[in-house]
Amino acid sequence: MTTLIRQIYQGYCYVNDELSDPRTQDLFLISSPWALVGIITFYLYFVFDLGPNWMARKKPLNLDKIVQLYDLLQIIVCTYLLYKALTLAWLNDYSFYCQPVDYSYDPRAVEISKLVWVYFMVKVFDLFDTIFFVLRKKQGQISFLHVYHHVGMTLGSWIAAKFFPGGQVTFIGTINSFVHIVMYTHYLATSLKISKPWWKKYITQLQLTQFCLILLQFIFLISTDCNFPKWTAAAMIPQNLFMIMMFGEFYYKTYIKKRKSNTDASPRDVPNGSLKSQ
């Protein structure tokens, strides 16, 4: 038993310390998985137990101003990420079909690795979407798709920031940042009464397009001789097929069947998927 425990510990140290990218290893929440595990555990506990029980005898909190500020911050940060991703990589010499990670200490490569970490921090920040639902007593809007997507994106972006911050996976962050700019602009404009939620339908279409493009990219990864971990495709292809199925079901029930209960839902009923959406 002692030998087994030692082997498990050595294996953990090898993966956590030896395989990680030293350029991001010391950044906040990256050096060890346990802080993030704690955050996600508390998130799930708060969303499904602590939060609803605490709010049971309280009136819904009026968080309109806070949520509007949150939406504005999301728009600003996602715009920054999209701009940097395009100028540093995807409008430069990055390939949709195969893009290995540049693990060098070239200034551009280092900046890209730090931006992957910033994207991960945005996914942690995204968890507040669900917290706001709980505090506003909108528990009915907390679907399996919503929670699954948030948790999955947070874990996935942590893995990217720790082990391969750059290359192929940055396409996910690039397209997801664009989707989030559109989505949070929609939320903010609707909240401020600037527009009515007529474009929810097109945001869902944009999210479905995002998942299809990511799926296509990882299919290309398998079929090409690319120096990027192919096991990521084994994880991302089923993930994106699942998300296409789930978002497609949401789209069909909400916009094709045109159920009145869904048509009258709040603007934030658009499933939150980085991707929100990946």
ChimeraX attribute file (.defattr): number of C-alpha atoms within 10 A of each C-alpha:
attribute: neighborCount
match mode: 1-to-1
recipient: residues
	/A:1	6
	/A:2	7
	/A:3	8
	/A:4	9
	/A:5	10
	/A:6	11
	/A:7	12
	/A:8	12
	/A:9	12
	/A:10	12
	/A:11	13
	/A:12	12
	/A:13	13
	/A:14	12
	/A:15	12
	/A:16	18
	/A:17	16
	/A:18	12
	/A:19	12
	/A:20	20
	/A:21	20
	/A:22	14
	/A:23	19
	/A:24	21
	/A:25	17
	/A:26	12
	/A:27	14
	/A:28	11
	/A:29	17
	/A:30	22
	/A:31	17
	/A:32	15
	/A:33	14
	/A:34	11
	/A:35	13
	/A:36	16
	/A:37	12
	/A:38	10
	/A:39	13
	/A:40	18
	/A:41	13
	/A:42	14
	/A:43	20
	/A:44	17
	/A:45	13
	/A:46	17
	/A:47	21
	/A:48	14
	/A:49	12
	/A:50	14
	/A:51	19
	/A:52	19
	/A:53	13
	/A:54	12
	/A:55	15
	/A:56	10
	/A:57	8
	/A:58	12
	/A:59	10
	/A:60	14
	/A:61	13
	/A:62	11
	/A:63	13
	/A:64	14
	/A:65	11
	/A:66	11
	/A:67	17
	/A:68	19
	/A:69	13
	/A:70	18
	/A:71	22
	/A:72	17
	/A:73	13
	/A:74	21
	/A:75	21
	/A:76	14
	/A:77	17
	/A:78	25
	/A:79	18
	/A:80	13
	/A:81	22
	/A:82	21
	/A:83	17
	/A:84	17
	/A:85	22
	/A:86	14
	/A:87	12
	/A:88	16
	/A:89	20
	/A:90	18
	/A:91	12
	/A:92	10
	/A:93	10
	/A:94	17
	/A:95	14
	/A:96	18
	/A:97	17
	/A:98	20
	/A:99	19
	/A:100	16
	/A:101	20
	/A:102	16
	/A:103	16
	/A:104	10
	/A:105	11
	/A:106	9
	/A:107	9
	/A:108	13
	/A:109	20
	/A:110	17
	/A:111	17
	/A:112	21
	/A:113	27
	/A:114	18
	/A:115	21
	/A:116	25
	/A:117	25
	/A:118	18
	/A:119	24
	/A:120	25
	/A:121	17
	/A:122	18
	/A:123	24
	/A:124	20
	/A:125	13
	/A:126	21
	/A:127	19
	/A:128	15
	/A:129	19
	/A:130	23
	/A:131	19
	/A:132	19
	/A:133	21
	/A:134	25
	/A:135	20
	/A:136	17
	/A:137	18
	/A:138	15
	/A:139	17
	/A:140	9
	/A:141	17
	/A:142	19
	/A:143	14
	/A:144	9
	/A:145	17
	/A:146	19
	/A:147	21
	/A:148	15
	/A:149	22
	/A:150	26
	/A:151	18
	/A:152	17
	/A:153	22
	/A:154	24
	/A:155	19
	/A:156	17
	/A:157	27
	/A:158	24
	/A:159	17
	/A:160	22
	/A:161	28
	/A:162	28
	/A:163	22
	/A:164	25
	/A:165	29
	/A:166	25
	/A:167	24
	/A:168	24
	/A:169	23
	/A:170	25
	/A:171	22
	/A:172	19
	/A:173	23
	/A:174	23
	/A:175	23
	/A:176	27
	/A:177	28
	/A:178	19
	/A:179	26
	/A:180	26
	/A:181	20
	/A:182	18
	/A:183	30
	/A:184	21
	/A:185	17
	/A:186	23
	/A:187	25
	/A:188	22
	/A:189	16
	/A:190	18
	/A:191	20
	/A:192	13
	/A:193	10
	/A:194	10
	/A:195	13
	/A:196	14
	/A:197	19
	/A:198	12
	/A:199	14
	/A:200	21
	/A:201	13
	/A:202	13
	/A:203	18
	/A:204	23
	/A:205	14
	/A:206	19
	/A:207	29
	/A:208	22
	/A:209	15
	/A:210	23
	/A:211	28
	/A:212	16
	/A:213	17
	/A:214	24
	/A:215	20
	/A:216	15
	/A:217	21
	/A:218	24
	/A:219	17
	/A:220	16
	/A:221	23
	/A:222	18
	/A:223	11
	/A:224	12
	/A:225	11
	/A:226	15
	/A:227	13
	/A:228	18
	/A:229	14
	/A:230	16
	/A:231	10
	/A:232	16
	/A:233	19
	/A:234	13
	/A:235	12
	/A:236	18
	/A:237	19
	/A:238	12
	/A:239	16
	/A:240	22
	/A:241	15
	/A:242	14
	/A:243	23
	/A:244	19
	/A:245	13
	/A:246	16
	/A:247	23
	/A:248	16
	/A:249	13
	/A:250	17
	/A:251	20
	/A:252	13
	/A:253	14
	/A:254	19
	/A:255	16
	/A:256	10
	/A:257	11
	/A:258	13
	/A:259	12
	/A:260	10
	/A:261	8
	/A:262	14
	/A:263	17
	/A:264	12
	/A:265	13
	/A:266	15
	/A:267	19
	/A:268	19
	/A:269	17
	/A:270	22
	/A:271	25
	/A:272	26
	/A:273	27
	/A:274	26
	/A:275	26
	/A:276	24
	/A:277	27
	/A:278	28
